[in-house]
């Protein structure tokens, strides 16, 4: 698929938006910049970004796929509160070591 001006805008908004966003949330940001861009264009563009390794899909167990940018990011984990669904990113070497130990078993 060719890069269109609308896809370029979706990419710019995605790369410029911090955090973990669903396609619906990303569409809200995109539509503020260009109201002619449809939700379907956002969905298709995010799918292409995920397939190309730019966007990483995340499942926090609430039935909503969110995406974060893989560009220039160190590996990290996400902790999700089961009461309020708030999320934090954790970059902790001890967690990485434990994951490696568990994976080797």
HELIX and SHEET records of a PDB file:
HELIX    1   1 UNK A    5  UNK A   16  1                                  12    
HELIX    2   2 UNK A   23  UNK A   33  1                                  11    
HELIX    3   3 UNK A   39  UNK A   51  1                                  13    
HELIX    4   4 UNK A   93  UNK A  104  1                                  12    
SHEET    1   A 3 UNK A  21  UNK A  22  0                                        
SHEET    2   A 3 UNK A  65  UNK A  69 -1                                        
SHEET    3   A 3 UNK A  55  UNK A  59 -1                                        
SHEET    1   B 2 UNK A  77  UNK A  80  0                                        
SHEET    2   B 2 UNK A  87  UNK A  90 -1                                        
END                                                                             
